[in-house]
Amino acid sequence: MKIQEVILFTSNIQKQKQFYKHVLEFEQLLDTPEKISFKVGESVLTFQYKDTIKPSHLAFNIPYNAIYDALKWLRARTEVIGNAENYVSDFSNWKAKAIYFYDADHNIIEFIARERIDIESDVAFTPRIILSISEVAIATTAIEPVYKAINNIKSIPIFDGSFERFCALGNDEGLFILINKTIKKWYPTNDEAFTSDFIIKGDYNFSFENGKIKELS
């Protein structure tokens, strides 16, 4: 599942620009008062202005052997979620390791290194070696209708989980992370999950607004 672009919404373009351009050193592609975009490997991350927003979760795939180098790089720039003994989360059933941090809007951002993608890096970690946008979160009160709406656009496999509290759709290259916000909070922060608007382009093209999926023409 290829994710070409994800558009998130922000009520403070300048703060997000400062974070992604100057803290994370992402390559900026677009810079306007209403919209900013950054290159992240094969994907584009865009923030569009909106008066009121809710924080969400987004992940980026990085080379499998880069997770500890990425942790060192990240800790020099911003606070990493966790503690000295557990900054790296090990998802053995997914054959992946991940690190987490907040952006300027308190979105939970993740760098995840997946063994099954089988891409390694022979250079020190920088944002230039990020592979792509990996995960987009969807918090809802009912997972199955959201799954059906996405599957009606284009067939999508269930990667892990069930319709009760957590369900990942897609594959190692790209996942929709669906959670039932009435019974589950975000890992690893235990933050309350909100239904947050976004737009996605790539193998799946739709907007998610006010908890509803609308296919893009």
DATA-V803861 format. One record per backbone hydrogen bond with DSSP energy under -0.5 kcal/mol. CO is the residue of the C=O (numbers start at 1). NH is the residue of the N-H. E is the energy in kcal/mol with one decimal. If there is no record, write none. Layout:
CO_NH_E ; CO_NH_E
This chain:
2_4_-0.7 ; 2_203_-2.3 ; 4_44_-1.6 ; 5_201_-2.7 ; 6_8_-0.6 ; 6_46_-2.7 ; 7_199_-1.8 ; 8_48_-2.5 ; 10_50_-2.1 ; 12_16_-1.9 ; 13_17_-2.6 ; 14_18_-2.6 ; 15_19_-2.1 ; 16_20_-2.7 ; 17_21_-2.4 ; 17_22_-0.7 ; 18_22_-1.5 ; 18_23_-1.2 ; 19_23_-0.9 ; 19_24_-2.7 ; 20_26_-3.2 ; 27_39_-2.7 ; 30_37_-1.9 ; 34_49_-2.9 ; 35_32_-2.3 ; 36_47_-2.9 ; 37_29_-2.7 ; 37_30_-1.4 ; 38_45_-2.6 ; 39_27_-0.6 ; 40_43_-2.1 ; 43_40_-2.6 ; 44_6_-2.1 ; 44_46_-0.5 ; 45_38_-2.5 ; 46_8_-2.9 ; 47_36_-2.3 ; 48_10_-2.2 ; 55_194_-0.5 ; 56_108_-2.9 ; 57_137_-1.6 ; 58_110_-1.8 ; 59_134_-3.1 ; 59_135_-1.3 ; 60_112_-2.9 ; 61_131_-2.6 ; 61_132_-1.0 ; 62_114_-0.6 ; 63_66_-1.8 ; 64_67_-0.6 ; 66_70_-2.9 ; 67_71_-1.9 ; 68_72_-2.0 ; 69_73_-2.4 ; 70_74_-2.8 ; 71_75_-2.7 ; 72_76_-1.0 ; 74_77_-2.1 ; 74_78_-2.5 ; 79_102_-0.5 ; 81_100_-0.5 ; 83_86_-1.5 ; 87_89_-0.6 ; 89_91_-0.7 ; 89_98_-2.3 ; 90_92_-1.0 ; 91_94_-0.9 ; 91_95_-0.7 ; 91_96_-1.9 ; 92_95_-0.6 ; 95_115_-3.0 ; 96_91_-2.8 ; 97_113_-3.2 ; 98_89_-3.0 ; 99_111_-2.3 ; 100_81_-2.7 ; 101_109_-3.5 ; 103_106_-1.7 ; 107_103_-1.6 ; 107_109_-0.8 ; 108_58_-2.0 ; 109_101_-2.3 ; 110_60_-2.8 ; 110_112_-0.5 ; 111_99_-2.1 ; 112_62_-2.3 ; 112_114_-0.6 ; 113_97_-2.0 ; 113_115_-0.5 ; 114_117_-0.8 ; 114_118_-0.8 ; 115_118_-0.8 ; 119_64_-2.3 ; 126_129_-2.0 ; 127_130_-1.4 ; 131_42_-2.7 ; 132_61_-2.3 ; 134_175_-2.4 ; 135_59_-1.9 ; 136_177_-2.7 ; 138_179_-2.0 ; 140_181_-2.6 ; 142_146_-0.8 ; 143_147_-2.5 ; 144_148_-2.7 ; 145_149_-2.0 ; 146_150_-2.3 ; 147_151_-3.0 ; 148_152_-1.9 ; 149_153_-0.9 ; 150_153_-0.7 ; 150_154_-1.9 ; 157_159_-0.7 ; 157_170_-2.4 ; 160_168_-2.9 ; 163_143_-0.7 ; 165_180_-2.1 ; 166_162_-2.6 ; 167_178_-2.8 ; 168_159_-2.7 ; 168_160_-1.5 ; 169_176_-2.4 ; 171_174_-0.6 ; 174_171_-2.6 ; 175_136_-2.1 ; 175_177_-0.6 ; 176_169_-2.5 ; 176_178_-0.8 ; 177_138_-3.0 ; 178_167_-2.7 ; 179_140_-2.4 ; 179_181_-0.9 ; 180_183_-1.7 ; 180_184_-1.6 ; 186_190_-2.9 ; 186_191_-0.5 ; 191_186_-2.5 ; 194_196_-1.0 ; 197_9_-0.5 ; 198_208_-3.1 ; 199_7_-3.1 ; 200_206_-1.4 ; 201_4_-1.8 ; 201_5_-2.1 ; 204_206_-0.5 ; 205_216_-2.3 ; 206_200_-2.6 ; 207_209_-0.6 ; 207_214_-2.5 ; 208_198_-1.7 ; 209_212_-1.7 ; 212_209_-2.4 ; 214_207_-2.6
